[in-house]
Amino acid sequence: MYLYLGKNTVIRDSDIIGIFDLDITSQSYRTRQYLSRAEQAGQVESATDDLPKSFVVCQSRDSDRQRVILAQPASATLQRRLRTDSRKKEAL
């Protein structure tokens, strides 16, 4: 299944390592440091023109690189989309 993050950005659910709330996690020094390093390494992408509410860490299929995608939907919304899609998949 796939997860739509916005701004024509779609990722496979199997590539997702984690979905995080940007407001809560950015209070942590380690998370800020991780995001800073990922940005310096060119691994951060934006799937929104607005203020992001969440970020998704993914594993690229074509390499061992991780991608960090900033998204506008809240982390709870993205997680709910994944659960709904997996239930639909199981029903088939």
Buried (B, 14 or more C-beta within 10 A) or exposed (E): EEBBBBBEBEBEBEBBEEBBBBEEBEEEEEBEEBBEEBEEEEBBBBBBEEEBBBBBBBBEEEEEEBBBBBBBBBBEBBBEBBEEBEEEEEEE
